[in-house]
């Protein structure tokens, strides 16, 4: 398909690969063209399914490997903040919870700092770094192989550790959620850990921005039937809203901070 695009569109593709994600104005400044020109180029790239639309810009459409950690942290940042705020409000004091890998779950950890007497079990070094200094929160971190790309801990030892606990909540993320209700990710090692978390937790909370509802990934984690509560942003489509109802998922919508 890339043979069907112009030289400028090829430059746009290369720039998006380099940056992870781009905004229309950012591309217009970089290429010294008008935003209208960029929008036309992106629309053609959308139609060719070479890039994926996000609010105000685009990311590379990739179903084989995930975007880099730095790029994922900046994508849908405002939406992730509001998702995290709502999710933290669900967690009660004097409770226990898993928090797994992902930039949205890390934001949830930041909003738990005001909670008291909670136990957090995690395979995410970044989550542990946020919470361990707090006297009101006890942190247990899994053993296993540290994934250099994002500080995630995965592997058989991690699964064994997770299986020792039966917490009140699990806060999990995902890389994609398709229209059949299947939860998807990229790393089989991470998926096996997430599946163990889902089995063990009493209440499973899926946190995901609406961009994930338009992506794909190669490894199945489970389905919406495995989820008790889903927290996402107001970009969710009517089709996904209906899908959550079909699977009896308690859907909570975070309004964008700009609204």
N, C-alpha and C positions, 0 to 999 in steps of 0.2 A: 504493500500500500504506500510505503514511503516514496516509491518511484513516481507517484501521482502528485507530489507536492512541489511547490516552488522553492527557489533558493532561499527566500526570506523565511518561508515556513520551516525549512530544514534548520535554519539558524535558530528559529523559535524553539523547535524540538530540542536542539542541542542545549539551549539555554535553560529550558525547563528541566532537562536531565541533570544539568550542573547544579541548579538551585533547589531542585526538589519540587518546588511550587512557585508560581509567579502570579502577579496581579497584572491587569491590563495596562494600567498607568506605568508600572515598572517596565514592562516590555516596550511600551511606546517610547519611554525615555532612552532605553537601551539601544533601540534600533532607529531612533530619531524619525519616527513616523507618528501619525495621529492615532489616538485610541480607536477611532472608527476602523482604521486599516487593520489594527491588531484584532479587533473583534471579528472582522470578516475572515481573517486568517484562522483564528481559533475556531470559528464556526465550521470551516471546512475541515479542520483537523478533528473536531468533534464528530462530524459526519463520517469521517474515515475511521473513527474509533482509535485514533492514535493518541489522543489526550482525553482526559476526563474533566468535565466542567466542575468548578467549585465557585463559590460566591466571589465574583469580581475577577476571576482568573482561571487557571488550569493547573493540573498535575499530569504527569505521564500516566497513561493507562497501562498498568503493569499487573499481570496475574501470576508471575513466576517468583518474584522476590519483592519484599516490602521496600517502601521508601526508607531512606536513611533516618536515623533517630533525630538528628537536628532538624530535618525538614518536617518530620511528623510533629515535633513540638510546636512549630510555628503555624501549622495548618489548623484552621478552625479554632484558633486560640480562644477567642471570646466565647464561642459556643462551649468549648470544653470547660471553661471557668464556670459557666452557669450550670452545666451538667454536674460538675463536681460539687457545687454549692448545694444543689438539691439532694444529691446522693448522700452527702455528709449529714444532711438533716434527717435522713431515714435511719441512720445508725444511732442507736440509743446508748446512753452511758451504761457502764457496768455490763458491757457485752464483749463478745469476741468476734473477730472477722479475719478472713483471708483478703489480701489485696494482691492481685497478680500483675503481670507485665503490661506496660502501655503508658503512653503519655497522658491519657485521660485519668487512669487510675492513680497516677502520681499526683495529679491535681486534686483528686479526692483526698489523698493523704494530707495535703496542705490545709484542707478545710477541716481536718479532724483535730487540729492542734488545740482547740478549745474544749474538746471532750474530756471526760474524766473516767478513770478506772476502766479503760478498754485494753484488750489484748489484741495486737495486730500480728498476724502470721503472714509472712511474705516471702516470695522468691525474687523480689525486686530490690536490688541494692539501693536504687534511688529513693524508694519508699522508706527503706530502713534509715537512710541518711537524713531524711526529713523528720522522722519521728523519734529516733533513739534519744536525742537530748532531752525529751520532755518527761518530766517526772510523773505526769498523769497518765502516761501511755506506756505499756510494756510491749516490747517488740521481740518477736522470735523470727529469726531468718533461717531459711532452708539452706542445707548444704547442697553441693552439686557443682556442675560446670558453669563458670561465669561466661556468659555470652559477651564478647568484647564490643559488639556493636551497640549495646544499650544497657549493659549491667544486669541483664536478666540471668537468673540461675535456673538451669534446666538439667534433665538427665534422670536416670533411675533413682539416684540417691535423693533427689528432690521429690520425686513421686512418693518414695517410701516415707519421707518426712511428713508430707502433706497428709498421708493416710493415717497418721497418728492422732489427728485432731477432728473434732466435730463442732465447728464454731457456729455461732448464731447467724452470721452473714458471710457471703463471699461477694466481693466487688471485682468483676472481671471485665476485661475489654476484649475486642476482637479486631481483626483486620478487615473483615467484610461480612455482610449479611445479605443473602440473596433473596429473590422473590419467592422461593419455596420455603423460606423460613430457616434455612440452614446457616449456622454460624461457622465462619471460615477463618483460617489463618495460614501462615506460611511455613512455620518451623514445626515439624512433627514432634520434636522434643518438647517444645512449648505446649503444643496441643495436648500431649499426654498428661502434662502437669495440670493444665486447665480442666481436663476431663476428671482428674482426681479431685480437684477443688469442687467441681460441680456435684460430684457424688457425695462429698462429705458435708457440705454446708447445709444448714437448715433453710436459709433463704438466699437465693442466688440473684444478684443484681447485675445486670448487663449495662455497662455505660458505653455509649457509642455516639459519635457525632453523625449527622445525616449523610455526610460524604461517604461513610462506610457502607451505606445502604445502596450505593451505586457501583461498588467495586466488586472484584472477585478475587479469590485466593484458592490455592490448590488443595488444602487439607481441611477436612471437616472436623469441627470441634463437637458439634451437637446440633440441636434444633431449638427453636423458640419454646418448644414444650419443656425444655430443661430449665427455663428461666422463669422466675417469679415476678421480678420487676425489671423493666427496661427504662432507662433514663436517656433521652436523646434531645436534640434541639428542634426548633420549630420549622426546620427545613424538611421534616419527614413528609413523605407523600401520603395521600389518602389510601393508596394500596397497602403501604406498610402499616398504617393505622389499622386497617381492616385485618391484616395478617396477625397483628398482635391480639386483636379481639378473638380471632379464630383459635389462637393458642392459649387463650385465657391469661395473657400477660398483662400485669398492671403497668400501663404505659404512663410515664410522667414526662411532660414536655417542658424543657427549659427555654424561656424566651431569650432572644439575643440581647446582649447588653446594650446594643445600640437602639433598641426599640423603646 
